[in-house]
Amino acid sequence: MNRDEVVMKQVGFLIVLLLLVAALPVEAASPRRTPVVEVVEQAGPAVVNIRTEQIVQRRSSPFFGFGGSLFEEFFRDFAPPRLYTTESLGSGVIIEPDGLILTNAHVISRASKIFVALQGRPKEVEAQLVGVDESLDLALIRIAGKKKGNYPHLQLGRSDDLMVGEPVVAIGNPLGLGSSITTGVVSAPLRALSLDKDFTAVFIQTDALINPGNSGGPLVNMEGRVIGINTAIARQAQGIGFAIPANVIR
């Protein structure tokens, strides 16, 4: 047997072996690994919990709890004002690897200190206000510190091509419970709402549940892109939530 015949036999053997390997049954993907699971795994680490502290000044009666409301109100006028620290909770999404976070303006309104908690990191870190637009209810904050980390972040998607019925995921910090998700669909891509007699704003309407604390968190499409910032709910109804569209944010 010459050398060429040996080489041909070896090549033929390899081809047969490859065909046999290709014919082996492939383990089917788990039905539990849905597109929602994959989106949450991708987007979840970029969503932060926001806690703010506000210092407020109040007058309180030294006889609070005694003598009824009229008695308390009378002495409240003579009591010196006192400073109190209050807290509020919200959500945000990291949009730049250096720790730039997008949230709602009302989440950080009148905050004297801003703290954020990242997924998987129990210790809060302080954040600093970068900019705010009260008219759009949007704010930018940045994780404080001299060292700029390579934080997980999400990209802004488009909101001008949304489809009615398109599935979406809302991620946030409802009731301070930490990273939680709700799912739903786009109910209306462009819902115009009159916020007062002189101002009308456009929102994405969704039936994904948005609870207190979800404000400032992202509304994400199945590509893992931020298509909106969860902002408000219709209190007189169920399953009607609103998000600021990504194209408005841009």
C-alpha positions, 0 to 999 in steps of 0.5 A, spaced: 500 500 500 503 506 497 503 512 501 497 516 497 492 510 499 494 510 506 492 518 506 486 516 503 484 511 508 485 516 514 481 521 511 475 517 509 476 514 517 476 521 519 469 523 515 466 517 517 467 519 525 465 526 524 458 523 521 457 519 527 459 524 532 454 529 528 449 524 528 449 523 536 443 526 539 443 533 542 441 535 549 435 539 548 435 546 551 431 546 557 424 549 556 425 553 563 430 557 559 425 562 556 427 569 552 425 572 559 430 568 563 435 570 558 433 578 558 433 578 566 440 575 566 443 580 561 439 586 564 439 585 571 446 586 573 445 593 570 439 595 575 440 598 581 436 600 588 436 607 590 436 610 597 436 617 598 436 621 605 432 628 605 433 633 611 426 636 612 425 642 618 418 641 622 415 644 628 412 639 632 409 640 639 412 637 645 406 635 647 404 630 641 399 625 643 396 628 649 390 633 650 388 632 643 389 635 636 387 642 638 392 642 644 398 639 640 397 645 634 397 650 639 403 648 642 406 647 635 406 654 633 411 655 639 416 649 638 422 651 635 423 647 628 427 641 628 431 637 623 429 630 621 432 625 616 427 622 611 428 616 606 425 614 600 426 608 595 427 608 587 430 604 582 435 606 576 439 603 571 447 604 569 448 606 562 455 607 562 461 603 564 463 608 569 457 608 573 453 613 570 446 611 572 439 614 569 433 614 573 427 619 575 428 626 577 422 625 583 426 619 585 432 623 587 428 630 589 431 634 595 436 628 596 441 630 601 445 624 600 444 618 594 446 611 595 445 605 590 446 598 591 448 593 586 446 586 584 450 581 588 453 587 592 450 588 599 454 594 601 451 600 598 455 606 595 454 613 595 452 616 588 453 624 586 448 628 582 450 629 575 444 633 572 436 633 572 431 635 568 424 636 572 420 637 566 422 630 563 422 627 570 429 624 568 436 625 572 443 622 572 447 620 577 454 617 578 457 612 583 462 616 587 469 614 587 476 616 584 476 609 581 472 608 575 469 601 575 467 597 569 460 596 571 455 592 567 450 597 563 445 597 558 444 600 552 438 605 550 434 602 545 429 605 540 422 607 542 419 609 535 418 602 532 415 599 538 409 594 536 402 593 540 403 587 544 411 586 544 413 583 550 417 587 555 420 586 562 420 591 568 426 591 573 426 595 579 426 595 587 419 595 589 417 596 596 425 596 597 425 588 596 431 589 591 431 587 584 424 584 582 421 583 575 414 583 572 413 582 565 407 584 560 406 587 553 406 594 550 399 596 551 400 603 547 407 605 544 405 613 544 400 615 550 399 622 550 397 624 557 396 631 559 400 633 566 397 639 567 393 644 562 399 647 559 403 640 558 402 634 555 407 628 555 408 622 551 409 615 555 409 608 553 403 604 556 404 597 559 401 592 563 407 590 566 406 591 573 410 598 576 409 598 584 412 603 588 419 603 588 420 601 581 420 608 579 427 610 575 428 602 573 428 600 566 423 597 561 427 592 557 425 589 550 427 582 548 433 584 546 435 587 552 435 594 551 432 599 555 426 602 551 423 606 557 424 608 564 418 606 569 415 612 571 408 612 574 401 608 574 394 609 574 392 608 581 385 608 579 386 602 575 390 595 575 395 593 569 396 600 567 403 603 567 407 608 564 414 609 562 418 615 559 420 613 552 427 612 550 427 616 544 425 622 549 431 620 553 436 621 548 
